[in-house]
Amino acid sequence: MSFHDIISCTKEDQFLVTIPSARFIQKMSNLPDIAEALADFLNAKARDGVANGDDADNYIEPAKDMNHRYDKTHPDIRPYSMMTRTGYMEYNPMKNRGKLPEIYARVVGQYIGDTFFLQDINENQIQVSVLKKNNSEIYFTHGWSRLRDFYNINAGAWITLLFISPFVFFIRVRFITGMEITYPHKTPPYKLMLEKPFL
């Protein structure tokens, strides 16, 4: 069964019906959710097949480890179903740039634009530019040092990144002691943009 066949035979999920090919999925910003929906669909289809007397090899009992269902996903969507959206990196206030961990860079690097926004839980945004040396060596450059003064980071911090789209990462910031910082609160929220030469 081809990827196109899987998409065209799903009638209960309208967004899947309208996907003409795998190329459309690569343009979507929410790839893990699409992959999970397709994995659920394939598992349900296999379960229905078992109920009708078909081969049980493609059906995974819910009680089993949920990670095994990804082994049964269609090869066309497997890379997206394994994509993680969360990464962790250190913030060194003595440096003007930060390096994405290599594994995380390989996963999300191809989707990141030249600039993006770091957004905290109070919707404050800091625009940061990206320097890509290769697929696994990605640096956050201009705008990165603004985190130091904006969040009062003196000795360093740990940053949790949640990839939302090619232009937005949600962040949580913890001091090196493990305590979460107090995020500035203002209406409307702060929006720190890059200077024109860095755009």
Secondary structure by P-SEA (a helix, b strand, c coil): ccaaaaaaaccccccccccccccccccccaaaaaaaaaaaaaaaaaaaaaaacccccccccccccccccccccccccccccccccbbbbbbccccccccccaaaaaaccccccccccccccccbbbbbbbbbcccccccccccccccccccccccbbbbbbbbccccbbbbccccccccccccccccccbbbbcccccc
